[in-house]
Amino acid sequence: MILVIILDSLLLGGIRFVLDKIATAVDQEMNDEGRLREELLAAQMRYELGEISDEEFAAFEEDVLDRLREIRDREREAAGTAAGAVSFKPGAYGVDVSFNADRTYDETYDEEEEP
């Protein structure tokens, strides 16, 4: 009787281990931004080749972009929770702004005059 209980617990522990590994792999696959971008690129190529319609591509694109937003929101929340503040990565959102001032501001500067 004790042998059966030990074997059952070992069997259940092994199954739990395998299922945890599968769940982790699926979660990583579903939350991989690179894979989602590749899927979107493949769908765009299929659209350009005429294999899918405008509606199918629009629905797929909306789904992928929603999933990308969800991933980024979760990452920001996790970073905010871990660090106490939301982290900002320059250029991560498609906007990179730089400013190079060649002249200084002068209160007496007249817009009609050339400096």
C-alpha positions in Angstrom: 0.0 0.0 0.0 2.8 2.4 0.9 4.6 1.5 -2.3 1.5 2.5 -4.4 1.3 5.8 -2.6 5.0 6.5 -3.3 4.7 5.6 -6.9 1.5 7.7 -7.3 3.2 10.7 -5.7 6.3 10.2 -8.0 4.0 9.9 -11.1 2.0 12.9 -10.2 5.1 14.9 -9.4 6.6 14.0 -12.8 3.4 14.9 -14.6 3.2 18.2 -12.7 6.9 18.9 -13.6 6.2 18.2 -17.3 3.0 20.3 -17.4 4.8 23.2 -15.7 7.6 23.1 -18.3 5.0 23.0 -21.1 3.1 26.0 -19.6 6.3 28.0 -19.2 7.3 27.3 -22.8 3.8 28.2 -24.1 3.8 31.4 -22.0 7.3 32.4 -23.4 6.1 31.7 -26.9 2.9 33.7 -26.5 4.8 36.7 -25.0 7.7 36.8 -27.4 7.5 40.2 -29.2 9.9 39.0 -31.9 7.7 36.0 -32.8 4.6 38.3 -33.0 6.4 40.7 -35.3 7.5 37.8 -37.5 3.8 36.6 -37.6 2.7 40.1 -38.6 5.4 40.3 -41.3 4.3 36.9 -42.7 0.7 37.9 -42.7 1.6 41.1 -44.5 3.5 39.1 -47.2 0.5 36.8 -47.6 -1.8 39.9 -47.9 0.5 41.4 -50.6 0.5 38.1 -52.5 -3.3 38.1 -52.4 -3.5 35.0 -50.2 -5.6 36.7 -47.6 -8.2 39.5 -47.9 -8.2 43.0 -46.5 -10.5 42.1 -43.7 -8.5 39.0 -42.7 -5.3 41.0 -42.6 -6.9 43.8 -40.6 -8.3 41.4 -38.1 -5.0 39.6 -37.7 -3.0 42.8 -37.5 -5.4 44.2 -34.8 -5.0 40.9 -32.8 -1.2 41.0 -33.0 -1.0 44.7 -32.1 -3.3 44.1 -29.1 -1.1 41.3 -27.9 2.0 43.4 -28.3 0.4 46.2 -26.2 -0.6 43.7 -23.5 3.0 42.4 -23.4 4.4 45.9 -23.1 1.8 46.9 -20.5 2.7 43.8 -18.4 6.4 44.5 -18.7 5.8 48.1 -17.6 3.7 47.0 -14.7 6.3 44.4 -13.6 9.1 47.0 -13.9 7.1 49.6 -12.0 6.3 47.0 -9.3 9.9 45.8 -9.1 11.6 49.2 -9.3 8.9 51.3 -7.7 8.5 53.4 -10.9 7.7 52.8 -14.6 10.9 52.5 -16.6 11.2 54.5 -19.8 13.3 53.2 -22.7 14.1 56.0 -25.2 13.1 55.0 -28.7 11.1 51.9 -27.5 7.8 53.5 -28.6 8.7 54.5 -32.1 9.6 58.1 -31.3 13.2 59.3 -31.0 13.5 63.1 -30.6 16.7 65.1 -30.4 17.3 68.8 -30.3 20.4 70.6 -31.3 20.3 74.4 -30.5 22.7 76.3 -32.7 21.6 79.7 -31.3 20.8 80.9 -27.9 17.6 82.6 -26.9 17.8 86.4 -26.7 14.9 88.4 -25.3 15.7 91.2 -27.7 15.6 88.9 -30.7 13.2 90.2 -33.4 11.6 87.5 -35.6 11.8 89.8 -38.7 15.6 90.3 -38.4 18.1 87.6 -39.4 20.6 86.8 -36.7 
